Amino acid sequence: MSDTFNKNIANNIKSLLAEIGENPERDGLLKTPERVSKSMEFLTNGYDKNPDEILKSAMFAENYSQMVLVKDIELYSLCEHHMLPFFGKVHIAYIPNGYIVGLSKIPRIVDVFARRLQVQERLTDEIKDCIQETLNPKGVAVVIEAQHLCMQMRGVQKQHSFTTTSAFSGIFMSDEKTRAEFMNLIK
């Protein structure tokens, strides 16, 4: 992102501080606009990355045909409705169809999609679709379990609530046994 972007965000944050009744010139807030700008640049850097290219950079021809599962991937994102964090874990499985992918690439694509303003439901589908379209496996399963600060800090204020979403393709949709194996493995 450009210096102009960072300056614009910083100026907007300075105005926001004044609008809520703060003094943006007081000692503790002097550098807050720049810090928030840098934070937003990091938290939204998923717009600048191509998740398909990340997967393609580490695809390997392999005859392995059993489930590959990466579970408990840390997730941090911002909800698009309130720009408040939601966080949790992601479980992703796929059944190769001639190609496997370097395991580190799976958490990387989670980060690419999570570092955009999101809703958990779309995030779940985007991860599934990216793996399905890029690797063309026999099937993909994604489950996300997350806590949303927009529900915990404001609104209904339910501090112990979790939201779980799932998305399946291919054999995970058509074969109950395969889906059950995945669900059992992520418990």
DAMO-V745942 format. One record per helix or strand of 2 or more residues. SS is the DSSP state (hx for helix, st for strand). FROM is the first residue (numbers start at 1). LEN is the number of residues. Records with the same first field share a line. If there is no record, write none. Layout:
SS = FROM-LEN  FROM-LEN
//
This chain:
hx = 3-17  27-3  32-12  45-4  51-6  103-12  120-16  149-4  171-4  176-10
st = 59-3  67-13  85-11  99-3  117-2  139-10  163-8
//
